[in-house]
Amino acid sequence: MNPGVKQSLAALCLVTILAMPSIGQREKSKAAEHSRFEQFKQLAGEWVGTTLMNGKPGKEMHVRYKVASGESAVVETIFPDAAKEMVTVIHRDPLFRR
């Protein structure tokens, strides 16, 4: 076998072996991300709490969480039904993953 081919094969094997742990880590990361999103979906419903201002109770705050889009997103609405409600959509879209 040509010495250049042997070196190329050895380098390819080394790169493959070194890449294997990171591939496993990515799979664990995806599983952890899925688990966190599933936990987040469990917040679905109406929530009421009191804000803290300088360590003291402040205003009453209402938050609504709704699972949407075939359970692929969670819609968070702060101050629901108010004139200035704030809406955030949380999703697990692999196209936006870094």
C-alpha atoms as a printed R data frame, in Angstrom:
   type eleno elety resid chain resno       x      y      z
1  ATOM     1    CA   MET     A     1   0.000  0.000  0.000
2  ATOM     2    CA   ASN     A     2   1.217  3.483 -0.861
3  ATOM     3    CA   PRO     A     3   2.673  5.345  2.195
4  ATOM     4    CA   GLY     A     4   0.546  8.416  1.378
5  ATOM     5    CA   VAL     A     5  -2.613  6.315  1.432
6  ATOM     6    CA   LYS     A     6  -1.596  4.771  4.777
7  ATOM     7    CA   GLN     A     7  -1.078  8.227  6.276
8  ATOM     8    CA   SER     A     8  -4.432  9.404  4.926
9  ATOM     9    CA   LEU     A     9  -6.213  6.362  6.358
10 ATOM    10    CA   ALA     A    10  -4.507  6.825  9.725
11 ATOM    11    CA   ALA     A    11  -5.507 10.498  9.809
12 ATOM    12    CA   LEU     A    12  -9.093  9.633  8.848
13 ATOM    13    CA   CYS     A    13  -9.300  7.029 11.622
14 ATOM    14    CA   LEU     A    14  -7.908  9.488 14.162
15 ATOM    15    CA   VAL     A    15 -10.411 12.200 13.181
16 ATOM    16    CA   THR     A    16 -13.290  9.690 13.348
17 ATOM    17    CA   ILE     A    17 -12.255  8.483 16.807
18 ATOM    18    CA   LEU     A    18 -11.881 12.041 18.108
19 ATOM    19    CA   ALA     A    19 -15.268 13.073 16.692
20 ATOM    20    CA   MET     A    20 -17.210 10.205 18.295
21 ATOM    21    CA   PRO     A    21 -17.510 11.699 21.816
22 ATOM    22    CA   SER     A    22 -18.803 15.009 20.461
23 ATOM    23    CA   ILE     A    23 -21.463 13.192 18.435
24 ATOM    24    CA   GLY     A    24 -22.605 11.431 21.615
25 ATOM    25    CA   GLN     A    25 -22.599 14.736 23.496
26 ATOM    26    CA   ARG     A    26 -24.827 16.305 20.830
27 ATOM    27    CA   GLU     A    27 -27.351 13.485 21.220
28 ATOM    28    CA   LYS     A    28 -27.337 13.923 25.028
29 ATOM    29    CA   SER     A    29 -27.777 17.671 24.555
30 ATOM    30    CA   LYS     A    30 -30.789 17.147 22.267
31 ATOM    31    CA   ALA     A    31 -32.339 14.761 24.796
32 ATOM    32    CA   ALA     A    32 -31.790 17.246 27.636
33 ATOM    33    CA   GLU     A    33 -33.260 20.055 25.527
34 ATOM    34    CA   HIS     A    34 -36.318 17.912 24.770
35 ATOM    35    CA   SER     A    35 -36.723 17.112 28.471
36 ATOM    36    CA   ARG     A    36 -36.500 20.806 29.459
37 ATOM    37    CA   PHE     A    37 -39.086 21.748 26.827
38 ATOM    38    CA   GLU     A    38 -41.429 19.002 28.064
39 ATOM    39    CA   GLN     A    39 -41.078 20.383 31.605
40 ATOM    40    CA   PHE     A    40 -41.803 23.885 30.326
41 ATOM    41    CA   LYS     A    41 -45.022 22.656 28.687
42 ATOM    42    CA   GLN     A    42 -46.228 21.549 32.125
43 ATOM    43    CA   LEU     A    43 -46.601 25.221 33.093
44 ATOM    44    CA   ALA     A    44 -49.754 25.398 30.931
45 ATOM    45    CA   GLY     A    45 -52.476 27.336 32.702
46 ATOM    46    CA   GLU     A    46 -53.045 30.583 34.587
47 ATOM    47    CA   TRP     A    47 -50.496 31.775 37.132
48 ATOM    48    CA   VAL     A    48 -50.774 34.635 39.637
49 ATOM    49    CA   GLY     A    49 -47.933 35.963 41.747
50 ATOM    50    CA   THR     A    50 -46.610 39.078 43.373
51 ATOM    51    CA   THR     A    51 -43.600 40.942 42.067
52 ATOM    52    CA   LEU     A    52 -40.777 41.950 44.386
53 ATOM    53    CA   MET     A    53 -39.515 45.531 44.380
54 ATOM    54    CA   ASN     A    54 -36.396 46.082 46.492
55 ATOM    55    CA   GLY     A    55 -37.210 42.948 48.470
56 ATOM    56    CA   LYS     A    56 -40.760 44.090 49.232
57 ATOM    57    CA   PRO     A    57 -44.010 42.770 47.745
58 ATOM    58    CA   GLY     A    58 -45.093 44.807 44.744
59 ATOM    59    CA   LYS     A    59 -47.908 44.416 42.247
60 ATOM    60    CA   GLU     A    60 -49.944 41.320 41.486
61 ATOM    61    CA   MET     A    61 -48.846 39.740 38.202
62 ATOM    62    CA   HIS     A    62 -50.856 37.431 35.957
63 ATOM    63    CA   VAL     A    63 -49.224 35.059 33.461
64 ATOM    64    CA   ARG     A    64 -50.841 32.548 31.107
65 ATOM    65    CA   TYR     A    65 -49.029 29.625 29.449
66 ATOM    66    CA   LYS     A    66 -50.668 27.785 26.569
67 ATOM    67    CA   VAL     A    67 -49.301 24.820 24.609
68 ATOM    68    CA   ALA     A    68 -49.862 25.458 20.890
69 ATOM    69    CA   SER     A    69 -48.982 24.331 17.354
70 ATOM    70    CA   GLY     A    70 -49.362 20.610 17.882
71 ATOM    71    CA   GLU     A    71 -47.470 20.813 21.184
72 ATOM    72    CA   SER     A    72 -44.370 22.212 19.449
73 ATOM    73    CA   ALA     A    73 -44.638 25.665 21.074
74 ATOM    74    CA   VAL     A    74 -45.618 27.343 24.322
75 ATOM    75    CA   VAL     A    75 -47.224 30.794 24.269
76 ATOM    76    CA   GLU     A    76 -46.471 32.903 27.351
77 ATOM    77    CA   THR     A    77 -48.763 35.902 27.908
78 ATOM    78    CA   ILE     A    78 -47.896 38.332 30.677
79 ATOM    79    CA   PHE     A    79 -50.773 40.592 31.764
80 ATOM    80    CA   PRO     A    80 -53.320 38.621 29.667
81 ATOM    81    CA   ASP     A    81 -56.378 40.525 28.456
82 ATOM    82    CA   ALA     A    82 -54.764 43.870 29.440
83 ATOM    83    CA   ALA     A    83 -54.277 46.732 27.011
84 ATOM    84    CA   LYS     A    84 -50.505 46.117 26.980
85 ATOM    85    CA   GLU     A    85 -50.145 42.350 27.287
86 ATOM    86    CA   MET     A    86 -46.739 40.878 26.459
87 ATOM    87    CA   VAL     A    87 -46.556 37.700 24.396
88 ATOM    88    CA   THR     A    88 -43.598 35.361 23.911
89 ATOM    89    CA   VAL     A    89 -43.578 32.130 21.886
90 ATOM    90    CA   ILE     A    90 -41.108 29.446 22.960
91 ATOM    91    CA   HIS     A    91 -40.448 26.584 20.527
92 ATOM    92    CA   ARG     A    92 -38.061 23.781 19.696
93 ATOM    93    CA   ASP     A    93 -37.387 24.484 16.033
94 ATOM    94    CA   PRO     A    94 -34.190 22.767 14.856
95 ATOM    95    CA   LEU     A    95 -33.822 25.325 12.041
96 ATOM    96    CA   PHE     A    96 -33.026 28.000 14.626
97 ATOM    97    CA   ARG     A    97 -30.642 25.879 16.674
98 ATOM    98    CA   ARG     A    98 -27.007 27.021 16.703
